[in-house]
Amino acid sequence: MNSNLLKGNKTFFTGLFGYHRRSTGDGKTQKFYDNFGKNKKANWISEKTSNLFNNITEIITATKFEKLQEEISKAKTKEQKIQIAKNNLEALKQQNTNVKNTYNAFNNFLTDYLYSSKNQKEFESRLDYMIKLKRFNSSNIKGERDLVILNGFYFGKAGKTIKLEHVKSSSQQSFESLLSIISSKFDSNIVEDFSGIYGYKKQFDIIDKEGRTNTSKYFRFKNKKQAEQYLLVESNFDNSIYEKNVKNPILKSNQRLKNILNIKENISNIDIVKNVEKVEKTIQNKIKEKYNSKDLNKDFNNFLEKATGIGAQKVFSEAKAEARAKTVRKSFGDYFVPPGAEDFAGLMHKTLAKGKEGEKQLKFYQDNLYTPYNVANENITRERAAMFEDFRALKKKLSNVPKKLKQFTKGGDFTNDQAVRAFIWARQGNKVPGLSKTDARELINEVKSDKELLQFADELLSITKGDGYKKPENNWMAGNIATDLITLMNSSKRSKHLEVWQNNVDQIFNKQNLNKLEAAYGKEWVTNLTKTLERMKIGSNRKWGGDKVLQSYLDWVNGSVGAIMFLNTRSAVLQTISNINYLNFSDNNPLQAAKAFANQKQYWSDFKTIFNSDYLQERRGGNKINVNESELALAAEKGGIQGTISLLLNKGFIFTKIADSFAIASGGASMYRNRIKTYIKQGLSETEATEKAFVDFKAITEETQQSSRPDRISEQQASNAGRLFLAFANTPMQYNRIIKKNAQDLVAGRGNRMEKVSKIIYYSTIQNLIFNAMQKALFALAFSEDDEEEKEIEKYSQIANGMADSLLRGMGMTGNAAVAVKNIATDIANRMNRPRPNFQDAAWKALTISPPIYSKVSKLRGAGYSLGYTTPENIFEPKLDNPALSAGANIISATTNVPLDRALRKAQNIEAAMSDEAEWWQSTALLMGWGSWELGIENEKDKKEKQVKRRKGRTIVKRKIK
């Protein structure tokens, strides 16, 4: 074998032989690479394959000609453009020959490997590897996609972004080559029509709108004017795509594919894949060998024996497990963060053994539970982003359809949205629950009679990429096309990506092991674990349906969260302090982070990569920040008055969402770059290191930033009660879990003690102090000219109280109740020295157990307070501080969730910031969301209220004298 080819081409070849190790799985990538790198070939490599590789002197991929497209575009006349292209004709034809040779050598190599199998089992194992390799090479992975024959350039007006477009579908190419390998004699002609052309993304987007797939090859270029702009290498740049006769090559390709499908005699007596359907079934149903080869059940029980003392072979019946569970005692950690308030990682952390064995057990969980789930979620994010991008493009293409969907059909009972769904279900052969045959027929005919709706339905089905449209359920009338796509992503598509994780879960948490876990840690612990696993599986924290009245009430209450966060700039500012959460004691310690930041060009490039990633775009667009916000985003899809209000509140999160992304990208950029360097040092290619580093970055983000991902949400938060009582508790609960896990590690002797102590101090005190000091405007004291010790003490007391609230709320339901009790007691104590304490008013503090309800009640009480200062003289005054205006805004916000109070307060802050009385720092703070009362600014309303109180005070004194 020609080992000289490896020089400068390591990334290319490792990609070719198995780009995603987690996809192809079993270490063959390195094995192939090692064999290829030796001058002495392996004994299973044929002379034909060896000669094919030896005849390749260099690797010339199409990407090396991107600059040629730039040169062509810069030329002023078409004649000059053609001359530039023809000057490079020899190099281009060399690339064509080189790619064909490399492609055929690679696939002959795979054929040799498959047919050197010693037995049926080994044959099936190797075939399984090739199916995965071809499948992933045909998606967004490099590998075989790089071996495309460059056959043309764009000679029209220059665009913005240059793109290499595969004229033939990569998935079709991979499929054909796989079938040819199976035939035992690889067909060298398959590569002939695997061509690509250079052009500009915008032009290709226009072409895609006419036909979103590239299975039709050059037929995609239907428009004569467009097709004439692409001149082809195969015609020496004398002819364009328009002049190219594409019919015969297409027919030849189809005949060749047909011939491949009919080949049976060359497969010897081994019974393997005989047709397309069998190949597809094999792709979908086989689990990766890497995970099948492990006995996870045995390993898990061995770890449990070391952690609990219960024998690895011990089996518990349900009755005995339940009996033993009643004797389980709670540890201190169970009071700090109860099982119901734990996320998945927190629940599993309790099962770790002490010392080094516990570290090995944690690694076992990371390899078989946490990492597969993180990887699956990353792939789900990418596919979801692609699908909804296609959906947006479809609606933009058929711009009249979105309006039509909301309109009723001719019969007047159903909407066009429901008609389209019924049409698609009929095409799939699905029976729609509750829909009669007559109604179904009418809806189908409604779509067929409208060309735009018919085209929309056809293309809507195509964007599901072969997974089909979501099947109808009993409550289908409550949904729409958008919710169907969301459900599709959370059902069949999600299951496909979670295949490895689910397989591991089934082994580790089988019925016998769950009984053992119940005996060791109690019934409550196991119940929370199984419910969490179910949420992780379906990808949702909230089960829709149930009592409509209750759900409507919860939606209404939940809306107050959106009203509070509407254009909340202070929340946005506070969000940014979390960017330091990415620091650690290893590859992104403060020194390494500073070095990464010092490389400004690379830092901002990484910042841009993260900020514009599918992950953060989805986090911003879908509000995947915390439970309440993500539910508002889903509620916005419902339509109607409630849906419109939810949409308004959803859009009001804009400042928080941007600040959240900024904090993540600015803090994560250095960690991301340093982690890439770590993996490259470990021997990974730059591409592999980059992808693995991003998965790590995403996992850290989900743990240390606000998250609504099911594995980061507790059962308490996911419950209906959690929606009422645990609003705004997302971050405190995540931080408490980090504190608890590190404390458990410290006590059990796991990991770096210094790192554990520092995290406990940081999340319990430093982060807590910084947040509450900024929240309570402690900085105002630094600018204050008054030397009022009482004000300072009050401010420090507020900060201490806020820190206590954060830690208590982080404990879940129990801690939340403790906050309410503490608030009542504190309020009573504050009223002790008042002339008229009105202790009964302290009872209102009991409502702090539910922040959304307390917010609504506070707004109504505030409205009543403002109405007390409303008079016939001032009720219509055109002023922002008009008490009638304030009362009306509060009442509307409390009852309807329309955030008029937030809009009014924002306007008042802007007015106060523009006044001559405000100092520069006060103006800045006002615009950033702090209130004038927190900054020591008195407005006219405050002054009048003080005057009224003084008058009332004098009146009372006079009455007493009399």
Secondary structure, DSSP 8 states (H G I E B T S, - for coil): --GGGGTTTHHHHHHHTTS-HHHH-SSHHHHHHHHHHSSS--TTS-HHHHHHHHT------GGGGHHHHHHHHH-SSHHHHHHHHHHTHHHHHHHHHHHHHHHHHHHHHHHHHHHT-SSHHHHHHHHHHHHHHHHHHTTT--GGGG--EEEEEE-SS--SSEEEEESS-HHHHHHHHHHHHHTTS--TTGGGG-EEEEEEHHHHHHHHHH-S-STTGGGG--SHHHHTTEEEGGGTTSSBTTTS--HHHHHHHHHHHHHHHH--GGGTT-----SHHHHHHHHHH---HHHHTS-HHHHHHHHHHHHH---TT----HHHHHHHHTT----HHHHHS-GGG--HHHHHHTT--SHHHHHHHHHHHIIIIIHHHHHHHHHHHHHHHHHHHHHHHHHHHTTTHHHHHHSB-TTSSSBHHHHHHHHHHHHHT---TT--HHHHHHHHHHHHT-HHHHHHHHHHHHTTTTS------TTGGG--HHHHHHHHHTTHHHHHHTHHHHHHHHHHT-HHHHHHHHHHH-HHHHHHHHHHHHHHHHT-SS---S-HHHHHHHHHHHHHHHHHHTT-HHHHHHHGGGGGGG--SSTTSHHHHHHHHHSHHHHHHHHHHHHTSHHHHHHHHTTTTSHHHHHHHHHGGG-HHHHHHHHHHHHTTHHHHHHHHHHHHHHHHHHHHHHHHHHHHTT--HHHHHHHHHHHHHHHHHHHS----GGGS-HHHHSHHHHHH-TT-HHHHHHHHHHHHHHHHHHHT-S-HHHHHHHHHIIIIIHHHHHHHHHTTTHHHHH-----HHHHHHHHHHHHHHHHHHHHHTT-HHHHHHHHHHHHHHHHHHHTTSSS--GGGGGGGGGGGSHHHHHHHHHHHHHHHHHTT--TTTTT---TT-HHHHHHHHHHHHHH---HHHHHHHHHHHHHHHSTTS-HHHHHHHHTT--GGGGT---HHHHHHHHHHHHHHHHHHHHHH-
